[in-house]
Each structure stands twice: as structure tokens, then as C-alpha cells.
Amino acid sequence: QVQLVESGGGLVQAGGSLRLSCAASGPTASTYVMSWFRQVPGQERLFVATILWSGGSTYYASSVKGRFTIFRDNAKNTVDLQMNSLKPEDTAVYYCAAARGVSVIRTLPGQYDYWGQGTQVTVSS
């Protein structure tokens, strides 16, 4: 069983930066594929970024590539999302997710086994 706790959300002006953090607990948390998703009320949950546990490869949604960076510290079992050049359309609840199994890229919510409670990010124009 893995528990995920997000922190770091808040209100920021367009062009600003925020850093989200996800703390994972569990004996094998360092061997999970870790990702960030986001969701606007009434809309589907969308993939943002992922980092593999083997090799540390990363992959980003086209809408955030070049602006967001995902980091992982396996010793601390944390995954951070550094968000720069934020836009109003980045406003959403951001969720941390973990997937067991083979270290491959997964972009669909149904491919993940554990979720955090979410943290609100609001970008004002």
C-alpha cells in the first residue's frame, strides 16, 4: 500500500512559478512510476508529467513541456513538479499518482494504482 500526500499549491500570477511536492510512503514506493495529473471541475483528469523509477526518464504533456519539470528523490520518496511561466489555463487541482509494475510511460488515469488527495493551483491573469 502506498500513500501519497501533495503540498505546494496556491495562488500565483500569470508568469509566476510554483513547486508542488508529493511525498510517498510505503516500503516499495521508490519502485513506482510517479506522475502528476490535473483536473478542472467538470472535465476529465489529464496527464501532466511522469518520471520512471528505472533510469529516471521523464515525459511531459505538450501543453507543459518546456515550462514544467518533474524531479524525483528516491531516497526521500518524493516527487516534485516545478512549474514555471504559469498560465491561467494551468489552473486546476493537481494530483500525484503512482503506478506499480514495469517502468514504462503511462498517461491514462486508469493505469495508476494510487492517488493523492490533490492540491489546488490557481493562476490569475
C-alpha positions in Angstrom: 0.0 0.0 0.0 1.3 3.4 -0.9 0.0 6.7 0.4 0.6 10.0 -1.5 0.4 13.4 0.0 0.7 16.5 -2.1 1.7 20.0 -1.0 2.7 23.3 -2.5 -0.4 24.5 -4.3 -1.6 28.1 -4.1 -2.4 31.3 -6.0 0.1 32.8 -8.3 0.0 35.5 -11.0 0.5 34.5 -14.7 4.1 34.2 -15.5 5.0 33.1 -12.0 6.2 29.8 -10.5 5.1 27.2 -8.1 6.7 24.0 -6.9 4.4 21.0 -6.0 5.7 18.2 -3.9 4.4 14.6 -3.4 5.5 12.5 -0.5 5.1 8.8 -0.9 5.0 6.3 1.9 5.4 2.6 1.6 8.2 0.1 1.6 8.5 -0.1 -2.2 7.4 3.5 -3.1 10.8 4.1 -4.9 9.9 1.5 -7.5 6.7 3.0 -8.7 6.2 5.1 -11.8 5.2 8.5 -10.5 3.2 11.1 -12.3 1.3 14.3 -12.0 -2.2 14.8 -13.4 -4.5 17.8 -13.2 -8.3 18.3 -13.3 -10.6 21.2 -13.8 -14.1 20.7 -12.3 -16.4 19.1 -14.8 -13.6 17.9 -17.0 -11.5 14.7 -17.3 -8.3 14.3 -15.4 -5.4 15.0 -17.7 -1.8 13.8 -17.7 0.9 16.4 -16.9 4.2 14.7 -16.4 5.8 11.4 -15.4 9.1 10.1 -14.2 10.2 6.5 -14.3 11.9 4.8 -11.3 14.3 3.0 -13.5 16.7 5.4 -15.2 14.7 8.5 -14.3 13.3 9.1 -17.7 10.7 11.9 -17.9 7.8 12.6 -20.3 5.6 15.7 -20.4 2.2 16.7 -21.9 2.8 19.0 -24.8 0.9 21.8 -23.0 3.5 22.0 -20.2 6.7 20.9 -22.0 9.4 23.4 -21.5 7.7 25.1 -18.6 7.3 22.3 -16.1 10.0 19.9 -14.7 9.4 16.7 -12.7 12.0 15.7 -10.2 12.4 12.5 -8.1 14.3 11.8 -4.9 14.1 8.0 -4.4 16.0 8.3 -1.0 13.3 10.6 0.3 10.4 9.1 -1.7 9.4 12.4 -3.1 8.4 13.7 -6.5 8.3 17.4 -7.2 6.8 19.3 -10.0 8.5 22.7 -10.7 6.0 24.9 -12.7 7.4 28.0 -14.4 5.8 30.5 -16.7 2.4 29.6 -15.4 -0.7 30.5 -17.4 -4.3 30.9 -16.3 -5.1 27.7 -18.2 -2.8 25.8 -15.8 -5.4 26.4 -13.1 -6.6 23.1 -11.8 -6.4 20.6 -9.0 -3.1 18.8 -9.3 -2.9 15.1 -8.3 0.1 12.9 -7.7 -0.2 9.3 -8.9 1.8 6.1 -8.5 1.7 3.0 -10.7 3.1 -0.4 -9.9 4.8 -2.7 -12.3 7.1 -2.2 -15.3 8.9 1.1 -15.5 7.2 2.5 -18.6 5.4 5.7 -19.5 1.7 5.7 -18.6 -0.5 8.7 -19.4 -4.0 7.4 -18.6 -5.5 7.8 -15.1 -6.8 4.2 -15.2 -3.2 3.0 -15.4 -2.4 4.2 -11.9 -2.9 2.4 -8.7 -2.6 5.2 -6.0 -3.6 8.8 -5.9 -3.1 11.7 -3.6 -5.8 14.0 -2.3 -5.0 16.8 -4.8 -3.7 20.3 -4.3 -5.3 23.5 -5.9 -3.2 25.6 -8.2 -4.8 28.9 -9.3 -3.1 31.2 -11.8 -4.6 34.7 -12.1 -4.3 36.8 -15.3 
